[in-house]
Amino acid sequence: MSESGRVITKSLRSSRARAGPKIGNSKTPTGRANTADVIGENERRHGPSKAEVTVSAKTDENKTLDDNRWLELASKANQEMVDKERAIRESLQCELHAKTDLLQLREVEMAHICHNQYKLEQELAFQKLDTKFQPNQHLNLPVGMKRSSDCSKHQLEVMLGQINRENETIKHLQQHLTCVGQFTAGEQLKQEFGSLIVGKQQEDPGCGIICPTQVDWNLPKKQKDQVTQERDQLHLSRYWLIQERDELEYQVKQLVDQRDKVTEENDQLDRHRDRLKKQMELLVNQMNTIAQDRNQLCHERDQLKNEIDQLVHQKGREMLSVEGNELRHRIETQAEDRTQRAVNVAKSKDRNKMELGQERLVLETALEELRAATALGEENERLLQQMATLQLELAEVHQRLDAVQGMADSKLDPAEVFFLLRDLQRELRSSTTEEDGRGQLFQEEEEKYFTKSPTHELTPSMAELHHLAHGVVSAAQLGRNMAVAQARHAEQQRNNAEHRLSLCLQEMHTLQERANYTEDMAEHLEGEVQMILKQAKEMRGNDDTLQRQNVQLKTTKMVARDKPQPSGLLPMHPGSPAYNMFIIQEPALQNQPSDAPSLHEEDLTFEANHPSDKHEHGEACSGHFIGVEKQDEDYAQEEQDWHSTMCRHNSRRKVRHEGRTSTFTKPDSQGHVLSLLKELHQELELSKNQEEEDNRQRDCELSGFKTDFNVELECLEVTLCRRRAELRRCNRLLAHAHNDLEETRGKLNFYSCLGKKQYMGSG
């Protein structure tokens, strides 16, 4: 039953309740019937009277009032029903707009989710490719471990059960609505208003309100139409709710799948992070081992350097003890001379640099003065141009002054002449504002004149006019004199500038001569340096004398070999140090010049000339040779020590051989010992530089690998944070979806309860 029918029935019942007691003066139907019988008997006996006429008129008025009141109530009820329908329609439209907005938001969110899913799939594919093609064995583990989806299947089963229950409730509500639609509103009105019999009611003259006699029989049709509209609206709402439920189910499924994917990716990221941590630990261990090896190598290198320094010091002391202090003193003096010459050359160079700097400053000052002179010349030219323009203006003023004098001679008005002179004076003053003396003079004369005579009495005499003219002429003469003075000043400044320029040119010539002198000095110093180099070559030639001494030793060996060896001499068997020394020194004899006589021939001539000293010479040679053999044995022992040290530290074989040969074949040669020491130092520096370069390259590689690893770790952390944020977003979307499902269930329950109430009300 609709709201309009309920309002109409309530109004009729209230009007009937109000009219009953007034008609019969009692609250029972028996009293009402008795009053009607009494009224009928009176009408039959006496006929209509005036009171009856008035009562009938009142009853007619009451009927019309009741009809009007009923119509007003019906119109109000219809208006309320229309307002309610409008409110329901507006609420449904608002819900529709809200649902469309929600649908758009869901579509946007689903598009964003699909985009994120696409990104995740791309990142997963790239990660799989990286793990597949990575050369490290620790990273070649399987990727893509899927997690069991028991939880998602259980949730889907629960949701399917809920959807089936909702379908059952919707079917029940549909059946109920069809039953309600078959039961028309006209039958309800007949049941409600069946007890009202308007034709049998009796009228009481004293009553003021009469029950209505007309009923709107189109009301059942309207209520039927309203019921059909409500049923259509329920069908539409059911259709939209089913669509929303399907969409929500689809979204829930997608969100569940996406959450599973995100959880799988998070697991993969965790596993990848664990692998990277293991790799980082391995790298740290490798770096620690490398640092330990580096420290050990540095320690061994320091030990080797200390041992080499000790050996060098020992060899130097031995060399100085063998060679003597003369060579040392000579070398020190030559070194001091060289250092002193180098210091003198450096001082002379510094002195020349200072002189050149001072000369440069002088030249710069001269150039600045020249620039200032040129600027003054330009300014003087500008002033001359200004003076020329002023002279032209003065000529024009003189012409005007002549015109004024002609006007004065022609006996014109003196006031006009005075005004013309004043204008000329002002023009002259404005044209010569730069000359302060002239402007001040004109101003004083003008002030004197205007203080003498007021402004309204401007009738000067001819003497005053002549005085003004004389002032103008004196001003022109003053301008000419100033122009001449300025021209003289400009010419003097030009002469001064030319004189300064000539002085600057002279200074430039002197500076150029000094520069040439410094160049000659530099060439002279270069010649001295070449002389020093020649002296160094001569010092190297002293080493040749030492080689010749070795050659003498060789000749003594040859003499001893040709003659029978005495008992004190040791045999020169192959493999002995003496034999080795002879074999090594033999190329030096072959390189000896052919012009020089051999020492062997000298010895033979000496033996032929001095036969008595032959035996003494043989004993001396044998003693000297025995001393050489002892030195060879000592150097052989040192050779073994040196060989052991060099083998222990993995030095180069070629350097060991050169050091052994150059050290023990020429014990008395200082140049070869120094060359050996230089080569050793060079080899040590090369090895040290090589080790430093290797360590630097290793450090660079380790730092690069560490930076790459840190960057990759940061990228993984960023992706992990992004995945977690997306997971939280998916959880929020799931929560919103569950809330929407609960809202739709509440609406379905509300509509089902409403249908049940209508069904119960119709029953």
ZARO-884844 format. One line per 3 residues: their letters; for each residue y negated, z, x negated of C-alpha. Coordinates in Angstrom, 1 decimal. Last residue first. Example, Ala and Ser with C-alpha at 12.3 -4.5 7.8 and 13.67 -1.06 7.14 Angstrom:
! residues 2
SA	1.1:7.1:-13.7  4.5:7.8:-12.3
//
This chain:
! residues 763
GSG	9.5:2.7:1.2  6.2:1.1:0.3  5.0:4.2:-1.5
MYQ	8.3:4.5:-3.3  8.0:0.9:-4.4  4.4:1.3:-5.4
KKG	5.3:4.4:-7.4  8.2:2.6:-9.1  6.0:-0.3:-10.0
LCS	3.5:2.0:-11.6  6.2:3.8:-13.5  7.5:0.5:-14.8
YFN	4.0:-0.6:-15.7  3.4:2.6:-17.6  6.8:2.4:-19.3
LKG	6.0:-1.1:-20.4  2.6:0.0:-21.6  4.1:2.8:-23.6
RTE	6.7:0.5:-25.1  4.0:-1.9:-26.1  2.1:0.9:-27.7
ELD	5.2:2.1:-29.6  5.8:-1.4:-30.8  2.2:-1.6:-32.0
NHA	2.6:1.7:-33.8  5.7:0.4:-35.5  3.9:-2.8:-36.6
HAL	1.0:-0.7:-37.9  3.5:1.4:-39.9  5.2:-1.7:-41.2
LRN	1.8:-3.1:-42.3  1.0:0.2:-44.1  4.4:-0.1:-45.9
CRR	3.6:-3.7:-46.8  0.3:-2.6:-48.3  2.0:0.2:-50.3
LEA	4.4:-2.4:-51.6  1.5:-4.7:-52.5  -0.2:-1.9:-54.4
RRR	3.1:-1.2:-56.2  3.4:-4.8:-57.1  -0.1:-4.9:-58.4
CLT	0.5:-1.8:-60.5  3.6:-3.4:-61.9  1.8:-6.6:-62.6
VEL	-0.9:-4.6:-64.5  1.8:-2.7:-66.4  3.5:-5.9:-67.3
CEL	0.3:-7.4:-68.6  -0.4:-4.2:-70.6  3.0:-4.4:-72.2
EVN	2.5:-8.1:-73.0  -0.8:-7.3:-74.6  0.7:-4.4:-76.6
FDT	3.5:-6.6:-77.8  1.2:-9.3:-78.8  -1.0:-6.8:-80.6
KFG	2.1:-5.3:-82.4  3.3:-8.8:-83.4  -0.1:-9.6:-84.8
SLE	-0.3:-6.3:-86.6  3.2:-6.8:-88.0  2.5:-10.3:-89.1
CDR	-0.8:-9.2:-90.7  0.9:-6.3:-92.4  3.6:-8.6:-93.8
QRN	0.9:-11.1:-95.0  -1.0:-8.3:-96.7  2.2:-6.9:-98.2
DEE	3.1:-10.3:-99.5  -0.4:-10.9:-100.8  -0.4:-7.5:-102.5
EQN	3.0:-8.2:-104.0  1.8:-11.5:-105.3  -1.4:-9.9:-106.7
KSL	0.7:-7.3:-108.5  3.1:-9.9:-109.8  0.2:-12.0:-111.1
ELE	-1.5:-9.0:-112.6  1.6:-8.0:-114.3  2.2:-11.5:-115.6
QHL	-1.3:-11.7:-116.8  -1.0:-8.3:-118.6  2.2:-9.4:-120.3
EKL	0.6:-12.7:-121.3  -2.4:-10.9:-122.7  -0.1:-8.6:-124.6
LSL	1.9:-11.5:-126.1  -1.3:-13.3:-127.0  -2.5:-10.1:-128.8
VHG	0.8:-9.8:-130.6  0.6:-13.5:-131.6  -2.9:-13.1:-133.0
QSD	-2.0:-10.0:-135.0  0.7:-11.6:-137.0  2.5:-9.2:-139.4
PKT	5.6:-8.7:-137.4  6.1:-12.4:-136.8  9.7:-13.0:-135.7
FTS	9.9:-9.7:-133.9  7.1:-9.8:-131.4  6.8:-13.6:-130.7
TRG	10.6:-14.0:-130.3  11.1:-10.9:-128.1  7.9:-11.4:-126.0
EHR	8.7:-15.1:-125.5  12.3:-14.3:-124.5  11.2:-11.5:-122.1
VKR	8.5:-13.7:-120.6  11.1:-16.4:-119.9  13.5:-14.0:-118.3
RSN	11.0:-12.7:-115.7  10.8:-9.0:-115.0  13.3:-7.2:-112.9
HRC	12.1:-3.6:-113.6  15.3:-2.3:-115.3  15.7:-5.6:-117.2
MTS	12.2:-5.2:-118.7  12.9:-1.6:-119.8  16.3:-2.5:-121.3
HWD	14.9:-5.5:-123.2  12.1:-3.4:-124.6  14.5:-0.7:-125.8
QEE	16.7:-3.4:-127.4  13.8:-5.1:-129.1  12.6:-1.7:-130.4
QAY	15.9:-1.4:-132.2  15.7:-5.0:-133.5  12.1:-4.2:-134.7
DED	13.5:-1.3:-136.8  16.3:-3.6:-138.2  13.8:-6.3:-139.0
QKE	11.6:-3.8:-140.8  14.6:-2.8:-142.9  15.4:-6.4:-143.7
VGI	11.8:-7.0:-144.7  12.0:-4.0:-147.1  15.2:-5.5:-148.6
FHG	13.4:-8.8:-149.0  10.6:-7.1:-150.9  13.0:-5.3:-153.2
SCA	14.9:-8.6:-153.8  11.6:-10.5:-154.5  10.5:-7.7:-157.0
EGH	13.9:-7.8:-158.7  13.8:-11.6:-159.1  10.2:-11.5:-160.4
EHK	11.2:-8.9:-163.0  14.2:-11.1:-164.1  12.0:-14.1:-164.5
DSP	9.2:-12.4:-166.3  10.5:-13.4:-169.8  10.8:-17.0:-168.8
HNA	7.1:-17.4:-168.1  6.1:-21.0:-168.2  9.3:-22.3:-166.7
EFT	9.6:-19.6:-164.2  6.0:-20.1:-163.0  6.6:-23.8:-162.7
LDE	9.7:-23.1:-160.6  7.7:-20.7:-158.4  4.9:-23.2:-157.9
EHL	7.5:-25.8:-156.9  8.9:-23.5:-154.3  5.4:-22.7:-153.0
SPA	5.0:-26.3:-152.1  1.9:-28.2:-153.2  -0.6:-28.9:-150.4
DSP	-1.1:-32.6:-149.8  1.9:-32.9:-147.5  0.5:-30.5:-144.8
QNQ	2.8:-27.7:-143.5  4.3:-28.5:-140.1  7.8:-28.6:-141.5
LAP	7.2:-25.2:-143.0  6.1:-23.8:-139.7  9.2:-25.3:-138.1
EQI	11.4:-23.2:-140.5  9.9:-19.9:-139.4  12.4:-19.4:-136.5
IFM	15.5:-20.2:-138.5  14.3:-17.9:-141.3  13.5:-15.0:-138.9
NYA	17.0:-15.4:-137.4  18.6:-15.3:-140.8  16.7:-12.2:-141.6
PSG	17.6:-10.6:-138.3  21.3:-11.2:-138.9  23.2:-13.6:-136.6
PHM	24.3:-16.0:-139.3  24.9:-14.3:-142.7  22.0:-13.7:-145.0
PLL	23.7:-11.3:-147.4  21.9:-8.1:-148.4  20.3:-7.9:-151.8
GSP	20.9:-4.8:-154.1  23.8:-6.4:-155.9  21.9:-9.4:-156.9
QPK	22.1:-12.7:-155.1  22.9:-15.8:-157.1  20.0:-18.2:-157.1
DRA	19.3:-21.0:-154.6  19.3:-18.4:-151.6  16.9:-16.1:-153.4
VMK	14.6:-19.0:-154.1  14.8:-20.0:-150.4  14.1:-16.5:-149.3
TTK	11.1:-16.3:-151.6  9.9:-19.6:-150.1  10.3:-18.1:-146.6
LQV	8.2:-15.1:-147.5  5.6:-17.4:-148.8  5.6:-19.2:-145.5
NQR	5.0:-15.9:-143.8  2.0:-15.4:-146.0  0.9:-18.9:-144.9
QLT	1.1:-17.8:-141.3  -1.2:-14.9:-142.1  -3.6:-17.3:-143.6
DDN	-3.4:-19.4:-140.4  -4.5:-16.3:-138.4  -7.8:-16.5:-140.3
GRM	-8.2:-19.9:-138.6  -8.6:-18.0:-135.3  -11.6:-16.3:-136.9
EKA	-13.0:-19.7:-137.7  -12.5:-20.7:-134.0  -14.5:-17.6:-133.0
QKL	-17.2:-18.6:-135.4  -17.3:-22.0:-133.7  -17.7:-20.2:-130.4
IMQ	-20.6:-18.2:-131.7  -22.2:-21.5:-132.9  -21.8:-22.9:-129.4
VEG	-23.5:-19.8:-128.0  -26.3:-20.3:-130.4  -26.7:-23.9:-129.2
ELH	-26.8:-22.7:-125.6  -29.6:-20.3:-126.6  -31.5:-23.2:-128.1
EAM	-31.1:-25.2:-124.9  -32.3:-22.2:-122.9  -35.3:-21.9:-125.2
DET	-36.1:-25.5:-124.7  -36.0:-25.0:-120.9  -38.3:-22.0:-121.3
YNA	-40.7:-24.1:-123.2  -40.6:-26.8:-120.5  -41.4:-24.1:-117.9
REQ	-44.3:-22.9:-120.1  -45.7:-26.4:-120.2  -45.4:-26.7:-116.4
LTH	-47.2:-23.4:-116.1  -50.0:-24.7:-118.3  -50.3:-27.9:-116.2
MEQ	-50.3:-25.8:-113.0  -53.1:-23.6:-114.4  -55.1:-26.7:-115.2
LCL	-54.6:-28.0:-111.7  -55.7:-24.6:-110.2  -58.8:-24.7:-112.3
SLR	-59.6:-28.2:-111.1  -59.1:-27.1:-107.5  -61.4:-24.1:-108.1
HEA	-64.1:-26.4:-109.3  -63.6:-28.8:-106.4  -63.9:-25.8:-104.0
NNR	-67.1:-24.6:-105.7  -68.6:-28.0:-105.3  -67.7:-28.2:-101.7
QQE	-69.2:-24.7:-101.1  -72.4:-25.9:-102.8  -72.5:-29.0:-100.6
AHR	-72.0:-26.9:-97.5  -74.8:-24.5:-98.5  -77.2:-27.4:-99.1
AQA	-76.3:-28.9:-95.7  -76.9:-25.5:-94.1  -80.2:-25.1:-95.7
VAM	-81.3:-28.6:-94.6  -80.2:-27.8:-91.0  -82.1:-24.5:-91.2
NRG	-85.3:-26.2:-92.3  -85.0:-28.7:-89.5  -84.4:-26.0:-86.9
LQA	-87.5:-24.1:-88.2  -89.6:-27.2:-87.9  -88.4:-27.6:-84.3
ASV	-89.2:-23.9:-83.6  -92.7:-24.4:-85.2  -93.3:-27.4:-82.9
VGH	-92.3:-25.4:-79.8  -94.5:-22.5:-80.8  -97.5:-24.9:-81.5
ALH	-97.0:-26.3:-78.0  -97.0:-22.8:-76.5  -100.2:-22.0:-78.4
HLE	-101.8:-25.2:-77.2  -100.9:-24.3:-73.6  -102.4:-20.8:-74.2
AMS	-105.6:-22.3:-75.5  -105.7:-24.7:-72.5  -105.9:-21.8:-70.1
PTL	-103.1:-20.4:-68.0  -103.2:-20.3:-64.2  -99.9:-18.6:-63.2
EHT	-101.1:-15.6:-61.1  -98.2:-14.8:-58.8  -95.9:-13.9:-61.7
PSK	-98.2:-11.4:-63.2  -100.1:-12.2:-66.4  -100.0:-10.3:-69.7
TFY	-96.4:-9.1:-69.4  -95.3:-12.7:-68.7  -97.0:-14.0:-71.8
KEE	-95.6:-11.3:-74.1  -92.1:-11.7:-72.6  -92.2:-15.5:-73.2
EEQ	-93.3:-15.0:-76.8  -90.6:-12.4:-77.4  -87.9:-14.6:-75.9
FLQ	-88.9:-17.7:-77.9  -88.8:-15.7:-81.1  -85.4:-14.1:-80.3
GRG	-84.0:-17.5:-79.6  -85.3:-18.8:-82.9  -84.0:-15.9:-85.0
DEE	-80.6:-15.8:-83.3  -79.7:-19.4:-84.1  -76.5:-20.0:-82.1
TTS	-78.5:-20.1:-78.9  -80.2:-23.3:-80.0  -79.7:-25.6:-77.1
SRL	-80.4:-22.8:-74.5  -83.6:-22.0:-76.4  -84.7:-25.6:-76.5
ERQ	-84.0:-26.0:-72.8  -85.9:-22.8:-72.1  -88.9:-24.0:-74.1
LDR	-88.8:-27.3:-72.3  -88.8:-25.6:-69.0  -91.7:-23.4:-70.1
LLF	-93.7:-26.4:-71.3  -93.2:-28.2:-67.9  -94.3:-25.0:-66.1
FVE	-97.4:-24.8:-68.2  -98.3:-28.4:-67.7  -97.9:-28.0:-64.0
APD	-100.2:-24.9:-64.1  -102.7:-26.8:-66.3  -103.2:-29.5:-63.6
LKS	-103.6:-32.8:-65.2  -106.5:-33.7:-67.5  -105.1:-36.9:-69.0
DAM	-105.1:-35.0:-72.3  -102.7:-32.5:-70.7  -100.4:-35.2:-69.4
GQV	-100.4:-36.8:-72.9  -99.6:-33.4:-74.3  -96.7:-33.1:-71.8
ADL	-95.4:-36.5:-72.8  -95.6:-35.6:-76.4  -93.7:-32.5:-75.6
RQH	-91.1:-34.5:-73.7  -90.7:-36.7:-76.8  -90.5:-33.7:-79.0
VEA	-87.8:-32.2:-76.7  -85.8:-35.5:-77.0  -86.1:-35.3:-80.8
LEL	-85.0:-31.7:-80.7  -81.9:-32.8:-78.7  -81.1:-35.4:-81.3
QLT	-81.6:-32.8:-84.1  -79.3:-30.4:-82.2  -76.6:-33.1:-82.1
AMQ	-77.0:-33.7:-85.8  -76.9:-29.9:-86.4  -73.6:-29.7:-84.4
QLL	-72.2:-32.5:-86.5  -73.2:-30.7:-89.6  -71.6:-27.5:-88.4
REN	-68.4:-29.4:-87.8  -68.5:-30.8:-91.3  -69.2:-27.3:-92.6
EEG	-66.1:-26.0:-90.7  -64.0:-28.8:-92.2  -65.2:-28.0:-95.7
LAT	-64.5:-24.3:-95.1  -61.0:-25.1:-94.0  -60.5:-27.3:-97.1
AAR	-61.8:-24.4:-99.3  -59.4:-21.9:-97.5  -56.5:-24.3:-98.2
LEE	-57.5:-24.6:-101.8  -57.7:-20.8:-102.1  -54.2:-20.5:-100.5
LAT	-52.9:-23.1:-103.0  -54.4:-21.2:-105.9  -52.9:-17.9:-104.6
ELV	-49.5:-19.7:-104.4  -49.8:-21.1:-107.9  -50.6:-17.7:-109.3
LRE	-47.6:-16.2:-107.5  -45.4:-18.9:-108.9  -46.7:-18.2:-112.4
QGL	-45.9:-14.6:-111.9  -42.4:-15.5:-110.8  -41.9:-17.9:-113.7
EMK	-43.0:-15.2:-116.1  -40.6:-12.7:-114.6  -37.7:-15.3:-114.7
NRD	-38.5:-16.0:-118.3  -38.4:-12.3:-119.1  -35.0:-12.0:-117.3
KSK	-33.7:-14.9:-119.3  -34.9:-13.5:-122.5  -33.3:-10.1:-121.7
AVN	-30.0:-11.9:-120.8  -30.1:-13.8:-124.1  -30.8:-10.6:-126.0
VAR	-27.9:-8.8:-124.3  -25.6:-11.7:-125.1  -26.7:-11.7:-128.7
QTR	-26.1:-7.9:-128.9  -22.7:-8.3:-127.3  -21.8:-11.1:-129.7
DEA	-23.0:-9.1:-132.7  -21.0:-6.0:-131.5  -17.9:-8.2:-131.1
QTE	-18.3:-9.6:-134.6  -18.8:-6.1:-136.0  -15.7:-4.9:-134.2
IRH	-13.6:-7.8:-135.4  -14.7:-7.2:-139.0  -14.0:-3.5:-138.8
RLE	-10.5:-4.1:-137.3  -9.8:-6.7:-140.0  -10.8:-4.3:-142.7
NGE	-8.9:-1.3:-141.1  -5.5:-2.2:-142.3  -2.9:-4.8:-141.2
VSL	0.1:-2.5:-141.0  -1.5:0.7:-139.6  -3.6:-1.4:-137.2
MER	-0.5:-3.3:-136.0  1.4:-0.1:-135.6  -1.4:1.5:-133.6
GKQ	-1.6:-1.6:-131.4  2.1:-1.7:-130.9  2.1:2.0:-129.8
HVL	-0.8:1.4:-127.4  0.9:-1.7:-126.0  4.1:0.2:-125.5
QDI	2.3:3.1:-123.8  0.4:0.7:-121.6  3.7:-1.1:-120.7
ENK	5.3:2.2:-119.8  2.4:3.2:-117.6  2.4:-0.2:-115.9
LQD	6.1:0.0:-115.3  5.7:3.5:-113.8  2.8:2.3:-111.6
REH	4.9:-0.6:-110.4  7.9:1.7:-109.6  5.6:3.9:-107.5
CLQ	4.1:1.0:-105.8  7.5:-0.4:-105.0  8.7:2.9:-103.7
NRD	5.6:3.2:-101.5  6.2:-0.3:-100.2  9.9:0.4:-99.5
QAI	8.8:3.5:-97.5  6.2:1.5:-95.6  8.8:-1.2:-94.8
TNM	11.3:1.5:-93.6  8.6:3.0:-91.4  7.7:-0.5:-90.0
QNV	11.3:-1.2:-89.3  11.7:2.1:-87.4  8.5:1.4:-85.5
LLE	9.8:-2.1:-84.6  13.1:-0.7:-83.5  11.3:1.8:-81.3
MQK	9.1:-1.0:-79.9  12.2:-3.0:-79.1  13.7:-0.1:-77.2
KLR	10.4:0.3:-75.3  10.4:-3.4:-74.5  14.0:-3.1:-73.2
DRH	13.0:-0.1:-71.0  10.0:-2.1:-69.8  12.2:-5.0:-68.8
RDL	14.5:-2.7:-66.9  11.5:-1.2:-65.1  10.2:-4.6:-64.4
QDN	13.5:-5.7:-63.0  13.6:-2.6:-60.7  10.1:-3.3:-59.6
EET	11.1:-6.9:-58.8  14.0:-5.7:-56.8  11.8:-3.3:-54.9
VKD	9.3:-6.1:-54.3  12.0:-8.3:-52.9  13.3:-5.6:-50.6
RQD	9.8:-4.9:-49.4  9.3:-8.6:-48.8  12.5:-8.8:-46.8
VLQ	11.5:-5.7:-44.7  8.0:-7.2:-44.2  9.5:-10.5:-43.1
KVQ	11.8:-8.7:-40.6  9.0:-6.6:-39.3  6.8:-9.6:-38.9
YEL	9.5:-11.4:-36.9  10.1:-8.3:-34.8  6.4:-8.0:-34.2
EDR	6.1:-11.7:-33.2  9.1:-11.3:-30.8  7.5:-8.1:-29.3
EQI	4.2:-9.9:-29.0  5.8:-12.8:-27.2  7.7:-10.4:-24.9
LWY	4.5:-8.5:-24.2  2.7:-11.7:-23.4  5.4:-12.7:-20.9
RSL	5.5:-9.2:-19.3  1.7:-9.3:-19.0  1.9:-12.7:-17.4
HLQ	4.7:-11.5:-15.0  2.7:-8.4:-14.2  -0.4:-10.5:-13.5
DRE	1.7:-12.7:-11.3  2.9:-9.6:-9.4  -0.6:-8.3:-9.1
QTV	-1.7:-11.6:-7.7  1.2:-11.7:-5.2  0.4:-8.1:-4.1
QDK	-3.3:-9.1:-3.6  -2.2:-12.1:-1.6  0.0:-9.8:0.6
QKK	-2.9:-7.4:0.9  -5.1:-10.2:2.0  -2.6:-11.4:4.5
PLN	-2.1:-7.9:5.8  -5.9:-7.5:6.2  -6.3:-10.6:8.3
WDV	-5.7:-8.5:11.5  -9.1:-6.7:11.0  -9.0:-4.1:13.8
QTP	-11.3:-3.7:16.8  -11.5:-0.7:19.3  -13.0:1.9:17.0
CII	-12.9:5.6:18.0  -15.9:6.9:20.1  -18.4:9.4:18.8
GCG	-20.9:11.3:21.0  -18.8:13.1:23.6  -20.4:14.6:26.6
PDE	-19.8:11.7:29.0  -16.1:11.8:28.1  -14.4:8.5:27.8
QQK	-10.8:8.0:28.4  -8.4:6.4:25.9  -5.8:4.1:27.4
GVI	-7.3:0.9:25.9  -7.5:2.3:22.3  -3.9:3.1:21.9
LSG	-3.7:4.5:18.3  -0.1:5.7:17.6  0.8:2.4:15.9
FEQ	-2.0:2.8:13.2  0.1:3.6:10.2  3.3:1.9:11.1
KLQ	1.4:-1.2:12.2  -0.6:-1.1:9.0  2.6:-0.9:6.9
EGA	4.0:-3.8:8.8  0.9:-5.8:8.0  1.2:-4.9:4.2
TFQ	4.3:-7.0:3.7  7.6:-5.8:2.3  8.9:-8.9:0.4
GVC	6.4:-8.3:-2.5  7.7:-4.7:-3.1  11.2:-5.9:-3.4
TLH	10.2:-8.6:-5.9  8.2:-6.0:-7.9  11.3:-3.7:-8.0
QQL	13.5:-6.5:-9.3  10.9:-7.3:-12.0  10.6:-3.6:-13.0
HKI	14.4:-3.4:-13.4  14.4:-6.6:-15.5  11.6:-5.2:-17.7
TEN	13.5:-1.9:-18.2  16.6:-3.8:-19.2  14.7:-5.9:-21.7
ERN	13.2:-2.8:-23.2  16.6:-1.3:-23.7  17.8:-4.5:-25.4
IQG	14.7:-4.4:-27.7  15.4:-0.8:-28.7  19.0:-1.7:-29.5
LMV	17.9:-4.7:-31.6  15.4:-2.4:-33.5  18.2:0.1:-34.3
ELQ	20.4:-2.7:-35.5  17.6:-4.1:-37.6  17.0:-0.7:-39.2
HKS	20.7:-0.4:-40.1  20.7:-3.9:-41.6  17.6:-2.9:-43.7
CDS	19.3:0.3:-45.0  22.5:-1.5:-45.9  20.6:-4.2:-47.9
SRK	22.4:-3.8:-51.3  20.2:-4.5:-54.3  20.1:-7.8:-56.0
MGV	20.3:-8.0:-59.8  18.1:-11.0:-60.7  18.2:-11.1:-64.6
PLN	21.2:-10.9:-66.9  20.5:-9.6:-70.4  19.4:-11.7:-73.3
LHQ	16.5:-9.4:-74.3  18.4:-7.4:-77.0  19.6:-10.6:-78.7
NPQ	16.1:-11.7:-79.5  15.6:-15.5:-79.3  13.8:-15.4:-75.9
FKT	14.7:-18.6:-73.9  16.3:-16.9:-71.0  14.1:-13.8:-70.9
DLK	11.0:-16.1:-70.9  12.5:-18.4:-68.2  13.4:-15.4:-66.0
QFA	9.9:-14.0:-66.4  8.5:-17.4:-65.5  10.6:-17.5:-62.4
LEQ	9.7:-13.9:-61.5  6.0:-14.7:-61.9  6.4:-17.7:-59.7
ELK	8.3:-15.8:-57.0  5.7:-13.0:-57.1  2.9:-15.5:-56.8
YQN	4.6:-17.1:-53.8  5.2:-13.7:-52.3  1.5:-12.9:-52.8
HCI	0.6:-16.1:-51.0  3.1:-15.3:-48.2  1.6:-11.8:-47.9
HAM	-1.9:-13.2:-47.7  -0.9:-15.7:-45.1  0.9:-12.9:-43.2
EVE	-2.2:-10.8:-43.4  -4.4:-13.6:-42.1  -1.9:-14.2:-39.3
RLQ	-1.8:-10.5:-38.5  -5.6:-10.4:-38.4  -5.6:-13.4:-36.0
LLD	-3.0:-11.7:-33.8  -5.0:-8.5:-33.7  -8.0:-10.5:-32.7
TKA	-6.0:-12.2:-30.0  -4.7:-8.9:-28.9  -8.1:-7.4:-28.8
HLE	-9.4:-10.4:-26.8  -6.5:-10.1:-24.3  -7.0:-6.3:-24.0
CQL	-10.7:-6.9:-23.3  -9.7:-9.6:-20.8  -7.3:-7.2:-19.1
SER	-9.9:-4.5:-19.0  -12.4:-7.0:-17.5  -9.8:-8.0:-14.9
IAR	-9.1:-4.4:-14.0  -12.8:-3.6:-13.8  -13.3:-6.7:-11.5
EKD	-10.3:-5.6:-9.3  -11.8:-2.1:-9.1  -15.2:-3.5:-8.2
VME	-13.6:-5.8:-5.5  -11.6:-2.9:-4.1  -14.7:-0.7:-4.1
QNA	-16.6:-3.5:-2.3  -13.8:-3.9:0.3  -13.8:-0.2:0.9
KSA	-17.6:-0.2:1.3  -17.4:-3.1:3.7  -14.7:-1.4:5.7
LEL	-16.8:1.9:5.8  -19.9:-0.1:6.8  -17.8:-1.9:9.5
WRN	-16.5:1.4:10.7  -20.0:2.9:10.9  -21.3:-0.1:12.8
DDL	-18.4:0.1:15.2  -18.9:3.8:15.6  -22.6:3.2:16.3
TKN	-21.9:0.5:18.7  -19.4:2.7:20.5  -21.8:5.6:20.5
EDT	-24.5:3.4:22.1  -22.0:2.2:24.7  -21.1:5.9:25.4
KAS	-24.7:6.8:25.7  -25.3:4.1:28.2  -22.2:5.2:30.1
VTV	-23.5:8.8:30.1  -26.9:7.7:31.3  -25.2:5.8:34.1
EAK	-23.0:8.7:35.0  -26.0:11.0:35.1  -27.7:8.6:37.4
SPG	-24.7:8.6:39.8  -21.8:6.3:40.2  -19.6:6.8:43.2
HRR	-19.2:10.2:45.0  -15.6:10.6:45.7  -13.8:8.0:43.5
ENE	-16.0:8.8:40.5  -15.5:12.5:40.8  -11.7:12.0:41.0
GIV	-11.7:9.9:37.8  -13.8:12.5:35.8  -11.5:15.3:36.8
DAT	-8.4:13.2:35.8  -9.9:12.4:32.3  -10.8:16.1:31.7
NAR	-7.2:17.1:32.5  -5.8:14.5:30.0  -7.9:15.8:27.1
GTP	-6.9:19.4:27.8  -3.3:18.4:27.7  -3.8:16.6:24.4
TKS	-4.7:19.8:22.6  -7.8:20.9:20.6  -10.0:21.7:23.6
NGI	-13.4:20.7:24.9  -11.8:17.5:26.1  -14.2:14.9:24.8
KPG	-15.8:16.9:22.0  -12.4:18.2:20.6  -11.0:14.7:20.1
ARA	-13.9:12.8:18.6  -13.9:14.5:15.2  -10.2:14.0:14.6
RSS	-10.4:10.4:15.7  -13.2:9.7:13.3  -11.3:11.4:10.4
RLS	-8.1:9.5:11.2  -10.0:6.2:11.3  -11.7:6.9:8.0
KTI	-8.4:7.8:6.3  -6.6:4.8:7.6  -9.4:2.5:6.3
VRG	-9.4:4.1:2.9  -5.6:3.8:2.5  -5.7:0.1:3.6
SES	-8.4:-0.6:1.0  -6.5:1.2:-1.8  -3.4:-1.0:-1.4
M	0.0:0.0:0.0
//
